[in-house]
Structure formats: structure tokens, C-alpha cells
Amino acid sequence: MTAYLDPESPTLEQLRIDAALMSYEHQEHCVEVLGEHSWQVSYEPPRFEFVGDHSLSCTRFHVLGTAAPGPQSWLWSWANDDWYPPEVTELARSVRDYGLRHGIPELCTPEVPFADLPDAPTEPSRVTWLIGELAKAVSGCWTWYSCEVGRGTRLAVLIEHPDLSVPAPEPLGVMHTLNGVFALGLPNHRRAIESYAIQRGLTTQFSTEEAKIRVAGPTFDVVVAFNDDNMATGMSMSNKAVRRPPEQK
């Protein structure tokens, strides 16, 4: 589970912020890996396939549900057991259970009107993205895919495949991801950066007096300065000297 900074009582906004940068990093990697492609899905046996520049056959994927423009509602996959086999709805059910434990109705109500979601989105594509972000924050499964399945209805899934795993943190990649706080228009940069660092196994050190956070990896440090509203005002990176083992005589 994520929501590391408020594990007992996360809000939907906190879940979205906690997921934001990990999601951003994984989605950019997914786009780069897949390139131009088409998709197809089957459930007996479960298989989600991408055909194109980098063809993949994913035997482990998780159907979250569908967003339909007609009723303007999101339907969770676990509420549609006649359509999906249980192995592809297991993750969605774990998200439901998380919602029940923490009193988050959007995660545990079988059908959710678009109007009840944050910012009341009206487009199915926006709804599948939002649900994907929330499910990522709860499950720690980070690669999302959405596709139209007829009459404007969109299916949302989380995909697992070794080729879609992001590489180990390296300086330029981490710096690019941290700069995503600006591209994504997040309301709390400090929380997003701290959550990302924890999820990526990076160390953090916060200076209250200077309102700065230091994010450290094996070979680099990134220092981010914040204003009183927890919004980033500056970001810099430096490389660490790497100690080499002494040569054998």
C-alpha cells in the first residue's frame, strides 16, 4: 500500500498526490516501450496483448472497471462478476476492501456517478485515469492502460510485465520525474516528492528552517526548495563521488 504519509486516514486527494510521480514515471516508460501499437484482450485464459513496435503478451493484468458516457458512471469490475473471471478482478477487490477499511465510498461503491468523483469529470477517459491513479496508490501496481470497448465506454486496467518495469533510479531520470510536479499541476509538491522518494527507495532529509528536502540516491543528491504552500521553488542535482574498491596487489 502507498499513502505512506497518512496510512490511517488518507483522503482521495492525498492518494492522488502519493501516486502522482510514480505513475508519471511508469506511464512515460510505458509509452516509450510500446510505441505505436494496437491491443487485444481475452479472459479464457486471461491475456492482454499489445501488437506493434514492441509486442507484449501480458498474462498478469487487472481489470479495474469501465467508465460509460451514457449513464455517466464508473462501474467497478468486482461488481460485474458475470463478465470477468475472478483472477482479473482480485486487485480491484483489494482496492474495494481498502475503501471499506478507510471509509472511502468512491473505492467501495459498485457504481459511482461521475459527478461524485473529484472535480466531477464528464469524459470517460478522465474517469479511467482518475480511478487508475487511486488504484495505483492503494495497490502499488503502477502501469495503467485505458481503451475504448464500444459506444464510448472505456476499460481501465493495470498491467504487469517485466518490460514495463522502470529501471533503477538514475540521476537524469529521477530529476525528470521530480520536475513532473510542475507538468502535473499538483497542489502539494512536497508531499508528492517525499512520497515518490519513499516508493523508489531513496532517502530524504528535510530542513525545516530552510524549507528544503534532500533526496539522495546511490550516486546523486537532489535538493528541492519549497515556499510556505509546499510548492517547489527550485531544484538542483549534484553527483556523488563513487568510492572504488582498492586494487588487488
TATA-V277000 format. One record per pair of residues at least 12 apart in sequence whose C-alpha atoms are under 10 Angstrom apart, sorted by the first residue. I is the first residue (numbers start at 1). GAP is how many residues later the second one is. D is the distance in Angstrom with one decimal. If there is no record, write none. Layout:
# TATA-V277000
<<I:GAP:D> <I:GAP:D>>
This chain:
# TATA-V277000
<<1:94:9.8> <1:97:9.3> <1:134:9.9> <1:135:8.8> <1:136:6.8> <1:137:4.9> <1:138:5.4> <1:139:5.9> <1:140:9.5> <1:198:10.0> <2:13:7.8> <2:16:7.0> <2:17:7.7> <2:134:8.3> <2:135:5.3> <2:136:5.7> <2:137:7.3> <2:138:6.6> <2:193:8.2> <2:194:9.8> <2:196:9.4> <2:197:7.8> <3:12:5.8> <3:13:9.0> <3:14:8.8> <3:15:5.9> <3:16:8.2> <3:134:6.6> <3:135:7.3> <3:192:7.8> <4:14:7.8> <4:133:9.6> <4:187:9.9> <4:190:9.3> <4:191:6.8> <4:192:9.9> <4:194:8.0> <4:195:8.7> <5:13:8.4> <5:186:8.0> <5:189:8.7> <5:190:7.3> <5:193:9.7> <6:12:9.9> <7:95:9.5> <8:93:9.3> <8:94:7.3> <9:92:9.5> <9:93:6.3> <9:94:8.5> <9:95:9.5> <10:92:7.5> <10:93:9.5> <10:94:8.8> <11:91:9.0> <11:92:9.4> <11:93:7.7> <12:92:7.7> <12:94:8.7> <12:95:9.5> <12:105:9.3> <12:106:8.0> <12:121:9.9> <12:122:7.4> <12:125:9.8> <13:105:8.2> <13:121:9.1> <13:173:9.9> <13:174:9.1> <13:175:9.8> <14:120:9.5> <14:123:9.3> <14:173:10.0> <14:174:9.1> <14:177:8.4> <14:178:8.9> <15:118:7.9> <15:119:6.0> <15:120:8.9> <15:121:8.8> <15:122:5.7> <15:123:7.6> <15:177:9.8> <16:114:8.0> <16:115:9.4> <16:116:9.6> <16:117:6.0> <16:118:5.9> <16:119:9.3> <16:120:8.9> <16:121:7.0> <16:122:9.9> <16:170:9.2> <16:176:9.0> <17:116:8.9> <17:117:9.4> <17:120:8.7> <17:164:9.6> <17:167:10.0> <17:169:7.0> <17:170:8.1> <17:171:7.3> <17:172:8.4> <17:173:9.7> <17:174:7.0> <17:175:5.3> <17:176:9.1> <17:178:8.2> <17:179:9.4> <18:115:9.1> <18:116:9.2> <18:118:9.3> <18:119:6.4> <18:120:9.6> <18:170:9.9> <18:173:7.0> <18:174:5.5> <18:175:8.4> <18:176:8.5> <18:177:5.4> <18:178:7.0> <18:181:9.2> <19:113:9.6> <19:114:6.1> <19:115:7.3> <19:116:8.9> <19:117:6.4> <19:118:4.9> <19:119:8.7> <19:121:8.6> <19:123:8.5> <19:173:7.7> <19:176:7.8> <19:177:7.7> <19:180:9.4> <20:113:7.3> <20:114:9.6> <20:116:9.3> <20:117:8.5> <20:157:9.9> <20:160:8.6> <20:161:8.2> <20:164:7.9> <20:166:8.2> <20:172:6.7> <20:173:9.1> <20:175:9.0> <20:176:8.1> <21:153:9.9> <21:156:6.4> <21:157:7.0> <21:158:9.1> <21:159:6.7> <21:160:7.3> <21:163:8.8> <21:165:9.8> <21:168:10.0> <21:171:6.6> <21:172:7.4> <21:173:10.0> <21:174:8.3> <21:175:5.9> <21:176:9.3> <21:178:9.8> <22:111:9.8> <22:114:9.0> <22:115:9.1> <22:118:9.3> <22:119:9.9> <22:120:7.1> <22:121:9.5> <22:144:9.7> <22:155:8.1> <22:156:9.6> <22:158:10.0> <22:170:9.1> <22:171:9.6> <22:173:8.7> <22:174:5.9> <22:175:9.1> <22:177:7.7> <22:178:8.1> <23:109:9.2> <23:110:7.2> <23:113:7.5> <23:114:8.8> <23:117:9.7> <23:118:9.2> <23:119:5.8> <23:120:7.1> <23:121:8.3> <23:154:9.7> <23:173:9.4> <24:109:9.9> <24:118:9.1> <24:119:9.5> <24:153:7.1> <24:154:9.5> <24:156:7.2> <24:157:9.5> <24:159:9.8> <24:160:8.5> <25:117:9.0> <25:118:9.4> <25:141:7.6> <25:148:8.5> <25:149:8.7> <25:151:8.7> <25:152:5.9> <25:153:9.2> <25:155:8.6> <25:171:9.9> <26:115:9.9> <26:116:6.3> <26:117:5.9> <26:118:8.5> <26:138:7.6> <26:139:7.4> <26:140:6.3> <26:141:9.8> <26:151:9.7> <27:115:8.0> <27:116:6.2> <27:117:7.1> <27:118:8.8> <27:137:9.0> <27:139:9.5> <28:115:9.6> <28:138:9.5> <28:149:9.5> <29:114:9.0> <29:134:9.5> <29:135:6.9> <29:136:8.0> <29:137:6.6> <29:138:9.2> <30:113:7.1> <30:114:8.7> <30:115:9.2> <30:129:10.0> <30:133:8.6> <30:134:5.8> <30:135:8.4> <30:136:8.7> <31:133:9.4> <32:22:9.5> <32:132:9.5> <33:20:8.3> <33:21:6.5> <33:22:9.3> <33:23:9.8> <33:130:7.6> <33:131:7.1> <34:16:7.6> <34:17:8.6> <34:18:7.3> <34:19:6.2> <34:20:5.2> <34:21:7.2> <34:22:8.3> <34:129:9.5> <34:130:8.8> <35:16:9.8> <35:17:7.3> <35:18:5.5> <35:19:6.8> <35:20:9.5> <36:14:9.5> <36:15:8.5> <36:16:5.8> <36:17:5.7> <36:18:8.1> <36:19:9.8> <37:12:9.8> <37:13:6.2> <37:14:5.3> <37:15:4.1> <37:16:6.3> <37:17:7.7> <37:18:7.7> <37:19:10.0> <38:12:5.7> <38:13:5.3> <38:14:6.4> <38:15:9.6> <38:17:9.1> <38:109:9.9> <39:12:6.1> <39:13:8.8> <39:16:9.4> <39:17:9.5> <39:18:9.8> <39:108:8.4> <40:17:9.6> <40:107:9.7> <41:16:9.7> <41:17:9.5> <41:20:10.0> <42:17:9.8> <42:42:10.0> <43:16:9.8> <43:40:9.2> <43:41:7.2> <43:42:6.9> <43:44:9.4> <43:45:8.3> <44:40:9.7> <44:41:8.3> <45:14:8.3> <45:40:9.2> <45:42:10.0> <46:12:8.5> <46:13:6.0> <46:14:7.5> <46:15:7.9> <46:16:9.6> <46:38:9.4> <46:39:8.2> <46:41:8.1> <46:42:7.4> <47:12:4.6> <47:13:7.1> <47:14:7.5> <47:41:9.7> <48:12:7.9> <48:13:6.9> <48:14:9.6> <48:109:9.5> <48:111:8.2> <48:112:9.8> <54:109:9.6> <56:105:8.1> <56:106:9.9> <56:107:8.3> <56:108:9.6> <57:104:8.3> <58:101:7.2> <58:102:6.7> <58:103:6.0> <58:104:9.4> <59:29:9.9> <59:100:8.9> <59:101:8.1> <59:102:8.2> <60:27:8.9> <60:28:7.9> <60:98:9.0> <60:99:6.7> <60:100:5.6> <60:101:7.4> <61:26:8.9> <61:27:6.3> <61:28:9.0> <61:29:10.0> <61:30:9.2> <61:80:9.9> <61:82:9.7> <61:83:9.7> <61:84:10.0> <61:96:6.8> <61:97:5.7> <61:98:4.5> <61:99:5.8> <61:100:8.6> <62:15:9.3> <62:24:9.9> <62:25:8.0> <62:26:4.7> <62:27:6.0> <62:28:7.3> <62:29:6.2> <62:30:7.3> <62:79:9.3> <62:82:9.4> <62:94:8.6> <62:95:5.3> <62:96:5.0> <62:97:6.4> <62:98:8.4> <63:13:8.6> <63:14:6.3> <63:15:8.8> <63:21:8.2> <63:22:9.8> <63:23:9.9> <63:24:9.3> <63:25:5.6> <63:26:5.7> <63:27:8.6> <63:28:7.9> <63:29:7.0> <63:81:10.0> <63:82:9.7> <63:83:10.0> <63:92:7.7> <63:93:6.2> <63:94:4.4> <63:95:6.6> <63:96:8.9> <64:12:6.0> <64:13:5.4> <64:14:8.0> <64:24:8.5> <64:25:6.9> <64:26:9.3> <64:27:7.7> <64:28:5.4> <64:29:8.8> <64:31:9.2> <64:64:8.7> <64:67:7.9> <64:68:7.7> <64:71:8.0> <64:80:9.8> <64:82:10.0> <64:91:7.7> <64:92:5.5> <64:93:5.4> <64:94:7.4> <65:12:4.2> <65:13:7.8> <65:14:8.7> <65:15:8.5> <65:19:9.8> <65:24:8.7> <65:27:8.2> <65:45:9.8> <65:46:9.7> <65:63:8.3> <65:66:8.9> <65:67:9.7> <65:89:8.5> <65:90:6.0> <65:91:5.7> <65:92:7.4> <66:45:9.7> <66:58:8.3> <66:59:9.9> <66:61:9.0> <66:62:7.3> <66:65:9.8> <66:80:9.2> <66:81:9.6> <66:82:9.3> <66:83:8.9> <66:87:6.6> <66:88:5.5> <66:89:4.5> <66:90:6.2> <66:91:9.2> <67:44:9.6> <67:45:9.4> <67:46:9.5> <67:47:8.5> <67:55:9.9> <67:56:8.5> <67:57:5.1> <67:58:7.7> <67:59:9.1> <67:60:6.5> <67:61:6.4> <67:64:9.6> <67:81:9.5> <67:85:8.6> <67:86:5.6> <67:87:5.3> <67:88:6.7> <67:89:8.1> <68:45:9.8> <68:46:9.3> <68:54:9.9> <68:55:8.8> <68:56:6.2> <68:57:9.6> <68:59:9.4> <68:60:9.9> <68:80:9.9> <68:81:9.8> <68:82:9.4> <68:83:8.2> <68:84:6.7> <68:85:4.4> <68:86:6.6> <68:87:9.0> <69:45:9.2> <69:53:7.8> <69:54:7.0> <69:55:6.2> <69:56:9.7> <69:82:8.1> <69:83:6.3> <69:84:6.2> <69:85:8.8> <70:54:9.9> <70:81:8.7> <70:82:8.4> <70:83:8.4> <71:42:7.9> <71:43:8.9> <72:40:8.8> <72:41:6.0> <72:42:5.6> <72:43:8.0> <72:49:9.3> <72:50:7.0> <72:51:8.4> <72:52:7.9> <72:55:9.8> <72:81:9.8> <73:38:6.5> <73:39:5.4> <73:40:4.1> <73:41:5.1> <73:42:8.2> <73:43:9.1> <73:44:9.7> <73:49:9.1> <73:51:8.5> <73:54:8.8> <73:80:10.0> <74:32:9.5> <74:35:9.7> <74:36:8.3> <74:37:5.5> <74:38:5.0> <74:39:6.2> <74:40:6.7> <74:43:9.5> <74:50:8.3> <74:53:7.5> <74:54:8.2> <74:57:8.8> <74:79:9.7> <74:80:9.6> <74:81:9.9> <75:34:8.7> <75:35:6.0> <75:36:4.5> <75:37:6.5> <75:38:8.8> <75:80:9.8> <76:13:9.0> <76:16:7.4> <76:17:8.8> <76:20:8.9> <76:30:10.0> <76:31:8.6> <76:32:8.5> <76:33:8.0> <76:34:5.6> <76:35:6.4> <76:36:8.3> <76:55:9.6> <76:80:9.7> <77:12:6.1> <77:13:9.3> <77:14:9.8> <77:15:6.9> <77:16:8.3> <77:33:8.3> <77:34:9.7> <77:78:9.6> <77:79:9.5> <77:80:9.9> <78:12:7.9> <78:13:9.3> <78:14:6.6> <78:15:6.1> <78:16:9.9> <78:18:8.6> <78:30:9.8> <78:32:7.6> <79:13:9.8> <79:14:9.3> <79:29:9.8> <79:30:8.9> <79:31:5.4> <79:32:7.8> <80:30:8.7> <88:69:9.2> <88:70:9.7> <89:68:9.7> <91:44:8.5> <91:47:9.5> <91:48:7.2> <91:50:9.1> <91:67:9.0> <92:15:8.9> <92:16:9.5> <92:43:7.5> <92:46:9.8> <92:47:8.8> <92:65:9.6> <92:66:9.7> <93:14:9.4> <93:15:8.6> <94:13:9.7> <94:14:9.7> <94:41:9.2> <94:44:8.4> <94:45:7.7> <95:12:6.4> <95:13:7.5> <95:39:8.6> <95:40:6.3> <95:41:9.2> <95:42:9.5> <95:43:6.3> <95:44:7.0> <96:12:4.4> <96:13:7.9> <96:14:8.9> <96:39:9.4> <96:42:9.8> <98:37:9.9> <98:40:7.4> <98:41:9.4> <99:39:9.2> <106:12:9.7> <106:25:9.1> <106:28:9.7> <107:24:8.6> <107:27:8.4> <107:28:8.5> <114:12:9.8> <114:13:7.2> <117:13:8.6> <117:14:9.2> <118:12:8.6> <123:29:9.3> <123:30:9.8> <123:31:9.8> <124:22:9.7> <124:24:9.3> <124:28:7.6> <124:29:6.7> <124:30:6.2> <124:31:9.1> <124:32:9.9> <125:21:7.5> <125:22:8.5> <125:23:8.8> <125:27:9.2> <125:28:8.7> <125:29:6.7> <125:30:9.0> <125:31:9.0> <126:20:10.0> <126:28:9.9> <127:27:9.0> <127:29:9.2> <128:16:9.3> <128:17:8.8> <128:18:6.7> <128:19:9.3> <128:25:10.0> <128:26:7.2> <128:27:7.3> <128:28:5.6> <128:29:8.8> <129:15:8.1> <129:16:8.6> <129:17:7.7> <129:27:7.8> <131:13:9.9> <131:25:8.1> <131:26:9.9> <132:12:6.3> <132:13:8.4> <132:14:9.0> <132:24:7.0> <132:25:7.6> <132:26:7.5> <135:22:9.8> <135:23:8.6> <136:22:8.2> <139:19:9.9> <140:59:8.9> <141:17:6.8> <141:18:7.8> <141:19:7.6> <142:16:7.0> <142:17:7.8> <142:18:8.3> <142:22:9.4> <142:23:8.7> <142:24:9.7> <143:14:8.5> <143:15:5.5> <143:16:5.4> <143:17:7.0> <143:18:9.1> <143:21:7.3> <143:22:8.3> <143:23:9.8> <144:12:7.2> <144:13:5.8> <144:14:4.5> <144:15:6.1> <144:16:9.2> <145:12:5.4> <145:13:6.2> <145:14:7.1> <146:12:8.8> <168:32:8.5> <168:33:9.8> <169:28:10.0> <169:31:7.3> <169:32:8.8> <169:33:8.5> <169:48:7.3> <169:49:8.6> <169:50:9.5> <169:51:9.7> <170:47:7.8> <170:48:8.5> <170:49:7.8> <170:50:7.9> <171:45:9.8> <171:46:8.0> <171:47:9.4> <171:48:7.5> <171:49:6.1> <171:50:8.2> <171:51:8.6> <171:66:7.8> <171:67:8.6> <171:68:7.9> <172:48:9.6> <172:65:9.0> <174:22:9.7> <174:23:9.3> <174:26:9.6> <174:41:9.7> <174:43:9.2> <174:46:9.6> <174:48:8.8> <174:63:9.7> <175:46:9.8> <175:47:7.5> <175:60:8.6> <175:61:8.5> <175:62:7.4> <177:16:9.3> <177:19:9.2> <178:14:8.7> <178:15:6.6> <178:18:8.4> <178:19:9.4> <178:44:9.2> <178:46:9.3> <178:57:8.8> <179:14:9.5> <179:53:9.3> <179:55:10.0> <179:56:8.3> <180:12:9.7> <180:13:9.6> <181:12:7.9> <181:50:8.9> <181:51:8.2> <182:49:9.3> <182:50:8.5> <186:45:8.6> <187:42:8.7> <187:43:8.3> <187:44:7.4> <188:38:9.9> <188:41:7.5> <188:42:5.6> <188:43:5.9> <188:44:8.6> <189:35:9.7> <189:37:8.1> <189:38:9.9> <189:40:8.9> <189:41:5.9> <189:42:5.0> <189:43:5.9> <189:44:9.7> <190:16:10.0> <190:21:9.7> <190:22:9.1> <190:23:8.0> <190:34:8.6> <190:35:9.0> <190:36:7.2> <190:37:9.6> <190:39:9.1> <190:40:5.3> <190:41:6.5> <190:42:7.1> <191:39:7.8> <191:40:9.4> <192:38:9.9> <193:20:8.8> <193:22:8.6> <193:31:9.0> <193:39:9.5> <194:12:9.4> <194:19:8.2> <194:20:9.5> <194:21:8.2> <196:19:9.9> <197:17:9.9> <197:18:6.8> <197:19:8.5> <197:20:9.2> <198:17:9.5> <200:17:9.4> <201:15:9.4> <201:16:8.2> <202:12:9.9> <202:13:6.5> <202:14:5.7> <202:15:5.4> <202:16:8.3> <202:19:9.7> <203:12:5.7> <203:13:5.2> <203:14:6.8> <203:15:9.5> <203:18:9.5> <204:12:6.4> <204:13:9.3> <204:17:9.7> <204:18:9.6> <204:19:9.6> <205:18:9.4> <206:17:9.6> <206:18:9.6> <206:19:9.9> <207:18:9.5> <210:15:7.7> <210:16:8.6> <210:17:9.6> <211:13:8.6> <211:14:6.0> <211:15:5.6> <211:16:7.1> <211:17:8.0> <211:19:8.6> <211:21:9.8> <212:12:5.5> <212:13:4.3> <212:14:6.1> <212:15:9.1> <212:18:9.8> <212:20:9.0> <212:21:9.7> <212:22:9.3> <212:23:9.5> <213:12:6.6> <213:13:8.2> <213:19:10.0> <213:22:9.7> <214:21:9.8> <214:22:9.7> <214:23:9.6> <215:22:9.3> <216:21:9.6> <216:22:9.7> <216:23:9.8> <216:24:9.5> <217:22:9.4> <217:23:9.0> <218:21:9.3> <218:22:7.9> <218:23:9.8> <218:24:8.6> <219:19:8.7> <219:20:5.8> <219:21:5.0> <219:22:7.2> <219:23:6.8> <220:17:7.0> <220:18:5.7> <220:19:4.3> <220:20:5.2> <220:21:8.7> <220:22:9.7> <221:15:8.3> <221:16:5.6> <221:17:5.3> <221:18:6.3> <221:19:7.2> <222:13:7.0> <222:14:5.6> <222:15:4.3> <222:16:6.5> <222:17:8.8> <223:12:5.7> <223:13:5.4> <223:14:6.4> <223:15:8.6> <224:12:6.7> <224:13:8.9>>
